[in-house]
Amino acid sequence: MRSNGHYDVIVVGGGAIGASIAYELVQKGMRVALIEKHQPASGASGAAGGMLAASSEHFAAPELYELALQSRALYSQLSEQLHELTGINIGLRTEGFLLPIHHQQDMDWESRQRRISEAQAKGMEWWDNERLATEEPNVRAEDGMLYNPAEPQLVPSLLTEAYVAAFIRLGGTLHSDQEVIRLLREPNGRGLVHGVITEHGILYADQVVLASGLGTSRLLAAEGLRLPFLPVKGELMEIRTPIPWLHHTIYSDTIYIIPKHPHRIWVGATSKPGQHSTIVEAGAVVELLMRAQRYVPILTKGELVRCWAGIRPGTPDELPYIGPVRELQGLWVAAGHYRNGILLSAGTAKLMTEAITTGKDTFIPHAFRPERALYQLSSASNRYQRGGIATGHNVRES
């Protein structure tokens, strides 16, 4: 099998996570190859809504919340850098989010007031119906909404396109439409990972990063290892409007409504754990419209342009896997970012780049370490072994 070259780092996966890591690494002067099975942003990244909801979203652990805040803070400068390098406008919008607060039948008065007070302590404002009517005349609410000015949003496919274009501009090498079949390891079977085997040949590297979302599990399985993933299908739709009907993103527990240029509104998303199909079910369109018209009734009069679905790469504990794979020297993982891959891509890239370039990963939170969930496959019992001890614990995975 012919060789296609040697790199300092190979990044597997051309979504927002992989592309951002490749971009950051090449800025450090490293020789980097980015390998994508199809085209960049063809998976979960291209199907996302693009909300950078660091303070509006609920996170499973404080470490993830901190990473979200750090990552969100990078996007203003990142947007300018990417535009300067590539000419691509990633569609960053900074009008902020509107957060509905349920009326008393859904939440008692004291709980509701406590939530409003907590939000105001974080820099949010309460917009009553009079203020809301002035700012967003097409939006309806029982008596107002919280306004979070800190949350931006962007177009995920443009972000990933810009990451990749900037990566190439800085000297990186893209291998698209090329599937990684398995990792390249030393002949003893448990040694150093020093490249990948693809459909078109061997690529050598000192280090390899798996950032291929749910596909990460397949490559690890070929080495007798398992990381549990949970696929979660999400469906969205796009509505064209004759004039801008919405200026701020509406972000609720059951629906998000996102204004996009020019005169478009994205509505999402369903949440269907365990599903791999990317078809859009007819009932999903009805469900999304019914939820959306609660806040923007006029949406039902817009033109339905398209519907699409993506599979979010979730994990059982809703925390991403970020860091080295101890069992395989030279191998790193950055996957399982669930519904916040776009938001977390910038911060994850900074963590991974610092760890790879310095050889020190002690600053990566233990909550993200892959070893917390890594299992060895026991060929004898067809059960997973964790830390060398067989267990019958069932692990949900893709």
Secondary structure by P-SEA (a helix, b strand, c coil): ccccccccbbbccccaaaaaaaaaaaaaccbbbbbbcccccccccccccccccccccccccaaaaaaaaaaaaacaaaaaaaaaaccccccccccbbbbbbbccccccaaaaaaaaaaaaaabbbbbcaaaaaaaccccccccbbbbbcccccccaaaaaaaaaaaaaaacccccccccccbbbbcccccccccbbbcccbbbbccbbbcccccaaaaaaaaacbbbbbbbbbbbbbbbbbccccccbbbbcccbbbbbccccbbbbbbbbbcccccccccaaaaaaaaaaaaacccccccccccccbbbbbbcccccccccccccccccbbbbcccccccccaaaaaaaaaaaaaaaccccccccccccccbbbbbcccccbbbccccccccccccc
